Amino acid sequence: MTEYDKKIWLFGVFTACPLSDGIKDCLFQKYRSMSPATRWSYLESLSEKEVDDFIKYHKKCLSHRISGKRKECSFRLKDKKIISK
């Protein structure tokens, strides 16, 4: 996937949780209140590494929540890396 395609993919996650019941402390929550134009500008400013980290965070959270392991994610993004709490 190209960097541009990754940003388009992330735009959807920045817009709404695919499970429709996003967790209250979701990393993406603060971006969901932005206007679409502001959200896109923010995504455009990210490096490829930052984009990849956001995608990794989302995939891990989604996997945990779908598998029923957790209702909420037990990890967070810190210094552009995913770490356990």
N, C-alpha and C positions, 0 to 999 in steps of 0.2 A: 504494500500500500504506500502511495506517495505521501509526503509530509502534508500536502494540501488535502488529500483524501482523509488522512488522520484527523485533521482539524475539522473537516466537515462532519466526520463521524462524532467527534467530541462535542460539536455544537449541539447535537441532539441530547447528549448526556448533560450538558450545561443548561439545557432548556427544561428537561424533566427526567425524573427517574423512570426507567423502563418498567419497574415493578409497580409504578403508580402510587406507592406508599413510601416515598423517600423517608429515610431516617432523619431525625431532627438535627443530628450533628454531622450530616453528610458534608463532605469536603466541597461538593458542588453547590450546596444550598445558597451560598452568598452570590454565586454567579447567576442563579435562576431569577433573581429579582432585577437584574440588569435588562436594559432594552436589548433587543436583538442586535442592533448596530454596535452597541457598547460591548456586548458579549463577543461578537465577531472581531472587533478591534483588539480585544484582549487576547483572543486565540491567535490572531495574526502576530502578536508581539512575542509569543512563546517560542523558545528554541525547540529544536526537534527532540532533545533530551527531555525537556519539560513536558512536551506533548506525550512522549512515550511513558513518562512517569504517571501522568494523569490516566492514560489508558490502562496501565498496569494496575493502578489503584482501583479503577472501576471494575475491571475484570475480576480481580480478587474479591471485591465486595459482592459483586453480583453472584459469583460462584458460591460464596459462603451463605448468602441469603437464600438462594434457590435450593441449595442442598439441605436447608433446614438446620445447618450447624449453628446459625445465629440469626437473631432478628436484626441485630445491628453489627456493624463492622468493628472488628477488634484491632484495627490498624489505622494508621494515618500517614499522611505525606509530610515529611519533614526534610528540609534542606534538599528538596527535589528527589528524595528517596523514600520508598515505602518502608516503614518500620512497624514493629509491633508495639502496642501500648505497654 
